Amino acid sequence: MESLQTTNIWLGILAIVSLLEFLMILAAGILGFKVYREVMSTIQAIERVHIAPLRTRVDLLLDQVEIMTDTVKHAQESVSDTLKHVTGAGTLVAGAVKAKAWPILGIIQGLRSAANVIRRNGRHSDSSTARYGT
């Protein structure tokens, strides 16, 4: 009988220890939940007080950068179009000047040739380089 009584005592001790372990695990769980709730409320307060205004400012800056980028792209396109028009106009002006100036250049070349003939006094040189200019 005595061995049965000793077994019952040990079983009682094990039950009490198991109950204490359960209570400690329950207390740790409740404490962990309280810490979790406190950490989350701190994170939400930090986000509300610090991060939300900063994000708003960053969003405004990004919007301004986008507007500036669009303005610069538009300006670049305008400058490119203007340069194309100026280049085309320059080509037209150069063509018009050439068309009007070739008779004047021909007259100047003729006068130069006549001056060379007068300067040489009608003499012809036998050298082919003097005759053809090469």
Contacts in CASP RR format, 6 or more apart in sequence:
PFRMAT RR
TARGET T0000
AUTHOR 0000-0000-0000
METHOD contacts of the structure
MODEL  1
MESLQTTNIWLGILAIVSLLEFLMILAAGILGFKVYREVMSTIQAIERVH
IAPLRTRVDLLLDQVEIMTDTVKHAQESVSDTLKHVTGAGTLVAGAVKAK
AWPILGIIQGLRSAANVIRRNGRHSDSSTARYGT
124 131 0 8 1.000
125 131 0 8 1.000
128 134 0 8 1.000
END
